[in-house]
């Protein structure tokens, strides 16, 4: 028997017991004729005490960090207890030990806070995963997985696997493709999602399906993206939007309570896409704090009478003028205001500057544009923006798209500065009524905002016959947003062949192309497809948010870096010419 207990198991109740432990050496501390060792495994850390009789053996074969060690001994009460450890009341009086494997000196410290950089830790990911922080992340991931499965099982959902080697049907992100040896010159694709398969399962009569499934997208990466990621994929038959929202709102409430002990006893707010864009500047609003965007001027029209009579070129020439009232920030110093100006000038924000108006506690007003605004006019602006004494109004002006995005980012930045974005404060909501189409100027065509299987709102289906009105059509679609991050989205699907063909045609596909790419789905719709809809949410992203972190990387056991490389395996890598020959492939530079 390698061990009788784990390193996180023993308590004072075990005092006097003879035990066997095995694990990794965390630290070694010598004090004269005795030695203390912290032994670690997945479950925790236990202190070992090697007495004077065992020290000669330790001198002959010194222990090093990350040595694999087995010890036998007696559980005793510690004289210097450690309240930070679950096992901190006890230690093991070692009477025998065996070094099961030695270890090279690790390239970074395997502690809660490490000295290893991202690339180094990813190269030695098997060592990084020994750290408590990573262990907690993977434990949380497991708990979320278990909680989701338990909830869906109680509602009669079946976990049904779908293929990884499928047909390439590029519409959205770029596919990863896989050459077929047995079908030379032809290729599989790795699925971006099981979208068409889950719809086919609905046609097959499996009316409640789910998978916690790997998906693949060959796209540029960032902190919350990976080329392979996990999503919870769900579909239901004979449902309307309300059924989907209620079912999966229940799922999220269950996970919050089960995993985090957070009970949400209210219905998630619902916000239209248009309201989200006007009030928050984006379609994934963070509603943990107010600070809504006020529109002083849009579409070259002065909507706010407060600006009438103002002769300020920056405003008069701007397509859009947007403002936010930042609570309690009127005491910002000149230095802090200058820093905000530099912040909005950064290339990723792209503005030329920011106008500020201080609403002083004594009822007076002071701005960076006093030359153009009387104090009475500043007071009117403050009233329009809903600002109170002590607030700071920030105004951006410029092209509509850029200004809206910049104000969205500035609002979030001020939320961070004021401590209004507590990661443990969960504020989910649904965003609904998205546009069905958006116009791609560079391609000179309409593209699906969600995907080409999303149904229009029932009352707007007739508009599919009129391309001039495509921009008016709302999708029967919905996103779930948590703390400013989209964590999932779905829609009621098209299930009639003729409507699906109209959708493909609207996206610029002729009948031949539509049947070449999606003939299997169109054919299935001829055999009694039921009304159906579903949702998919990013499992990695949900775990990161529940763990209070922005990046999904540390919630994935073996992630890729920002270049899509596995630096531990050194993948992707070249393959032998013989393998390429078998596949009928030749590298263009060879």
N, C-alpha and C positions, 0 to 999 in steps of 0.2 A: 504494500500500500504506500503510494507516494505521499498522501496526505490524509489526515483524519478530519481536518477543518480547513477553512479558507482563512486568508489573512484579514478578513473583515468581520469575522464571525464571533470571536471570543470576547466574553464579558466577565465581570466579577463573579457571576454565577458559576463560571467554569473554574474558579480558583481551586488549585490542587489537582486538576485533571492532567493526565499524561497525554500529550498530543503530538502529532506530526504535522508540520507545515512545510510547504514548498512554494517557492516563488522567486522573485528577482530582488537582488540587493539594491536598495535605494540609497542608503548612506551607511558608512562605517565610521564609528567614533571611538577612539581608544582613550581610556583614562587609566593610566598606570597599568595595573595587572588585569583590568577587566576591559571588555570591548562591548559596545552597544552597536547593534545592526538593526536598521529598519528594513523589514522584508515586505515586499509588495506583490500583490496579484490583482486580478481584475476587481476583486471585492473590497480591497482596502489595504491598510498597512498595519503590521504588528511589530512592536519592539522586541528584539531578542537580546538577552544578556548572556555573554560568554564569560565564564568565571576564570579564575587564575589557572585552574587545571587545564583548560582548553586553549589558553593563549599560546603555548608552544606550537600547537598544530596550526594556529592562525599565522604565527610567524613563519612557519615552513611553507605554508600555502596561503598567502595573503588573499583576502577577499577584495574584489574590485566592484565598481558600479556595474550593475546589470548581470553579474554572475548569477547563474541559476543554482539555487541552494535549497537543500532539504535539511531540516533540523528536527530533532526529537527533544522534548523537554516537558517541564511542568509549568502550568499557568500559575502566575503569582501576581499579587497586587503591586502596582507601581508605587514607588515612594514619591516620584515627581510626575504626577498625572498630567496628561495632555488633553484638555477639554476640546481641542480642535479635531481630535480623532475619535471615531466611534469606538475604537479599541483602546482609547487612551488611558483607561483605568488599570490595564493589565500589561504584563510582559511575559515572555517565555524564558524560564531559566533553562538554558540549553545544556543537555548532557551528552549529546552526540550530534554530529552534522556530517553532511557529504556534499561536496561541490559536484553538482550534476553536469555543469558546463561552465567554462570560463567565458569571458566576453571581452572584446576589444573596447577601448575607451570610446564611449559614444561621441559623435560629432557635435552634439549639443546637450544641454542639461535636460534630463527627463523629469521635469518638475511642472508644477501648476503654471508658473511663469518661466518660459524658456528663453535662452539666448540664441536660439536658431531662427534664421530668416525663413520666409515662405518657401523659397526654392530648395533650401537645404532640408527643411522638414519634409517636403514632398518627396525628395529623393530617398530619404530614409523614413518613409511613411510608416513602416512597420514598427519603428521606434517611437515616432510621434504618437502613434495610437496607444502607446503605453501611458501617455500623460493623462492625469485625471480629467482635464478639461475635455479632451477628445472622447474619453470613456463616457463622460456624462452626456455628451452630444449624441453618441451612438445609442446610449441607453434611452434617451428621450425619443430618438427616431424609432426605436423598437416599440416604445410605449404608444406612440402615435399610430404606428402601423397596426398594432394589436387593437387599439381603441376603434379605429376606422372599421376594421374587419368585424369586430363584435357588433357594432351598431348596424352595419349593413346586413349582417346575418340575421339580426332580429327582424328586419323588414323584408326578408325573403329574397335578397339579392344572391345571385350565384357568381362565384369567381370563375370566369371562363377565359382560358388562354387563347391568344390570337397569334398569328405568325410574325416572325421577325424578318423573314425573307419575302418581300412583297414586290409588287409592280411599282415602278417610279411614276408618280403622277404629280410633277412639280406644280404647285400652286401655293405659294407662300415661301417658307424658308427653303434653303437648298437641301436636297437629299444627299445622304451618304449612299454610294452605289457599291455593289458587290458583284464582281464578274462571276459568271457561271462556267465552270470547266466543261460540263456536259452539254452546254448549249453555247458553243463558241460565238463570241461577238455579241452576246446578250447579257443583260445585267439584272440583278435584283436591286431593290432599294431597301434600306432600313427604315422602319416606319417613324414618321414624325409624330404620329399618334395612331391609335387603332380605330380612327374615325369611321371608315367605311365598313370595317368588320363588325363594329358594334351595331351599326345600322342594319347590317345583314342578319345579325343575331335577333334583332327586333322582328325582321321579316320572318325569321325562323320560329318565332313564337316564344323566345326566351325573354320575357318582358321585364325582368329586373337583372341586369348584368353589371358586374364591376370587375376591374383589375387594378392592382397596384403594379404598374408596368413600366419597363424601360422604354424611353422614346429617344429619337436621335435627330439632331438638326445640325447641319454643316453651316454654321453661321459664326460671325464675330462674337467673341466672348467678353464677359465682364464678371464682376463679383458674384452676381446672382444668376449666371448662365453657365452651363456645361454642355459639351457636345452630346453627351448622353446624360439623361436626367430621368427622374422618376415622377410619374403622375398617377393620381387616383382617377381612373377613367370609369364613368358611370353612364348608363342609359336606361330609360324606362319607356314602356309603351302605354298608349291610351292615357296620356297626360297632357295637361296644358302648363303654361309657364308657372302658374300659381302652385301647382303640385310639385314641380321641381324645386322651387324656392323654399317651400315649406319643408320638404324632405331633407334638403341639404343644409338648411338653416339648423334643423334638428341635429344633423351630423356634427356641425361645427360646435354647437352648444355642448354636445356630448363630449367631444374631444377636449374642449377648454376645461370642462369640469373634471373629466376623468384623468387627464394628464397634468393639468396645472392647478386644479382645485379652484378654478375661477367659474363662478356661476353667473350666466347672463340670463336674466329673467324677463327680458323685454324682446319684442320683435325687432329684428335688424331694420334700421332705416332703409328706405328705398329712395334713390335719387335718379332723375333722368340724366342721360348723357349731357344734354344741353345745360342743365343746371350745374352739373359738375364742372363743365368747361367754363361757364361764365363765373361761377362763384369761387372756384379753386384753381382754374387754369389748366386742369388735367382731368383725365377720366378715371383716376384712382386717388380720390381725395383723402387726405388725412383729416379726420373729423375729431381728433383728440383735442383740438383747439379751434376757436372761431377764426377771427382774422380773415373774413371773407373778402374777396376782391371786389372793389367798386369800379364800375365802368364810367369814366368821365367822358369818354369819346370813343365811338366805334363806327366803322364803316363810313368814315369821313363826315359823320354827323355829330354835332355837339348835342348829346342827350342831356347832359347836366346843365341846367340853366345857370348853375353857379359859375360856369366859365364864360358866360356871355359878357362881352365888354373887356375881356382880358387880352392885352396885346403882348403876347409872349410867343415868339417865333417857334420855339421848340414844340409848344403845344399846337399852334395853328397849323404847322406843317406835318404833324404826326397823324398817322392813320388811326392809331389807338392810344388812349391814355388810361392807365389803370392805377388804382391806389389801394393800399391797405392801411388800416389803423393798427399800430403795434401797441398793445396795452402796456402802460407803465414805463415806456422807453423815452419819455421826453427829457430825461436827465442824461441822455447820451452825450458824450463829450465831442469836441471837434475831431479829435483823433479817431474816435469810434465811427463817426459819420464819414470821415475820409476813408476808413477801412471798408465801409459798406460801398462807397463809390468805386473803390478799386475792385471790390468783389464782383460788382455787376459788370465791370469792364473786362473781366476775364473772358478768354475766347469761348469757353463753353457756355457762358451766359450771353455775351455779345451785345451789351447795351453801352451807350456812350456816357451814361451817368444816371444819377438818381436825384430827384427833388425831394427835400425833406421839409416837413412842417412840424414844429414843436408846439404842442398844446400845453402850455405851462400850467402848473398847479394854481397860479394866481389868476387864471382866466385870460392871460395875454397869449399872443401867438408870435412865433419867430420862425422864419423860413430861410431857405437858401435862395429864394427868389423874391425877397422883399422889394427889390427894385421894380417888380412888375405887379405885385399883389399888395393891396392895402390890407391893413389888419382886419377890417370888416370883411373883405373878400376871403381872407384866410379863415375867418370864423365860419363863413358860409361853406367853404370846402370841408372844414372839420365836421360841421353838422351833416353835410351830405354823406360823408364817409362814416358817420356814426362814432366819431372819435370823442373821447371824454378828456377832462383835464388830466394831464399826466401822460397822455398818449403821444406817440410819434407817428405822423403820417408819412408814408414813403410812396412816391409817384414815379412810374416809368412811362415813357412815351416813345413810340416808334412803330415799325411795321407790326400788323396785328399778330401774326403767328409767332414771331420772335418775342414780341413784348409779352404775350400771354404766357409763353413758356418761361420767360425770365421772371415774371412776377410769381408764377407758381413756385419756382426755385427759391426766390427771395422770401416768400411766405414760409417755406419749410426751413430756410436758414434762420429766420427770426424765431421760429418755433424752437429750433435747437438752442439758439442763444438764450432764450428765456426759460429753457427747461420744460417746455410744454409737450415734449414727445417722449414721455416715459415708456420704455419698451414693455413694461409690465402692465400698462393700461391698455386693454384690448377694446378697440372700437371698430367692429366690423360693420359693413353696410353692403347693400346691393346697388349696383349701377345698372339701369335698364334703358330701353328705348335708344339703342345705338343706331346710327345710320347703317343701312344694309350695304351700301356701296360707298366707296370714296374714289375720287378721280385721280388717276396717276398721270400727272402732266407729262413726265418724261416718256411714258409709254403711249400717251394719247388714248387712254381707254379707261373704262370703269373696272375696278377690282373689288373683290369681296372684302369688306372690313373684317369679318370674322373668318368664315370659310364658305366655299360655294354650296354647302349643304344646309345653310341656315335659311329658315323660312322668313318671308316678310310677315309683318303684322297682318292678321287675317283680313282686316278691313282695308288693307292697302295692296292686296294681291293684284287687283286690276291695274295698278300703276305699272306693273311689270310689262304691260303692253305698250308703254309710252316712254321711250328712252329719254325724252325731254324732262321727265319727272323722276328719273332714277334717284336724283339727289334728295328727293322728299321722302323716300321710302324708309321706314324704320324697320329694323330687324327684330324678330321675336327672340331676342338674345339678352343675356344678362352676365355680368361679372360680379364676383364677390371680392371685396376689397378689405384688407385689414391694415390699419395704421399706415395708409399711404402706399401700400403695395398690393397689386393685383395678385391674388393667390389662386384664382380659378375663374373659369368662364364656360359658358355653354349656350345652348339655344334649343328651341323647338325646331325640328328638322323638316325639310321638304320630304314628302313621302309619295307625291304623285309624279308620275313620269313626265307628264307634259310641263308641269311647273319646274321640274328639275332641268328639263331641256331649255326652258326659257331663261333660267338662271345661267346655264352654261353659255347660251347665246349672248346674254347681256355682258358676259365677261370676255367676249370676243372669240369663243370657240364655235366653229361650224359643227354640223351634225356629225361629220366624219371624225373629227378630232374628239368630240365628246364621247362618241361610241368607242373609239380606240382606247381612250383613257379610262372611261367609266362605264363601258358597256355592261359589265357585270352588275353594277348597281342599278342602272336603268332597266336591265332585264329583270332583276329581282322585283322592281316596283310594279311589274306587270302581273305579279302573282299574289296580290292581296297584302300590300304593305300597310301596317297599322300606323296611325298617328304616333309619333314618338319624339322624344327629346332627351337631353342629358346635360352633363357637365363634366369637366375635367379640372382638377386643381393640382397645382405644383406641390408635390409631396416634400421635396427638398426645401422649397421656399417656406412652406408652412412650418416645417421643423425648425428652420433657422429663426423665424419670427417668434415661435414659442420659446426658443432658446435665448431670445433677446439679442440676436446678432443679425447683421445685414448680409453677410456672405453665406452662401449655401455650402461652400467648399468644406468647412469643418464639420458638416453634418453628413458627409459622404465618406465612406471608408477609404476609397482609393480614387480621388478626383484627378482631373486634368488641370494643367495650369492655364494661364490666360491665352497661350498660343495653341491650346488644344493638345498639349503633349503630356504624356505620362512620363515624368522625368525619372521615376523609379524604374520602370521597365525600358526606358528610352524608346518609346513608341509615339507616333508611327515610325517605322524604320524601313529600309530597303529590303527587298526579298530577292532570293536567288533567281538568276536568269532562267533556270530550269522551271521554276514555278510560273514565271511570266510566259514561257513558251507553252506550258500546259494550258494556260488560260487564253492563249492566242493574243497576248498583249506585248507591246514594245514600248519602252520609255522613250519619249520624243527626243531626249538628249543623248540617248545611247547610240 
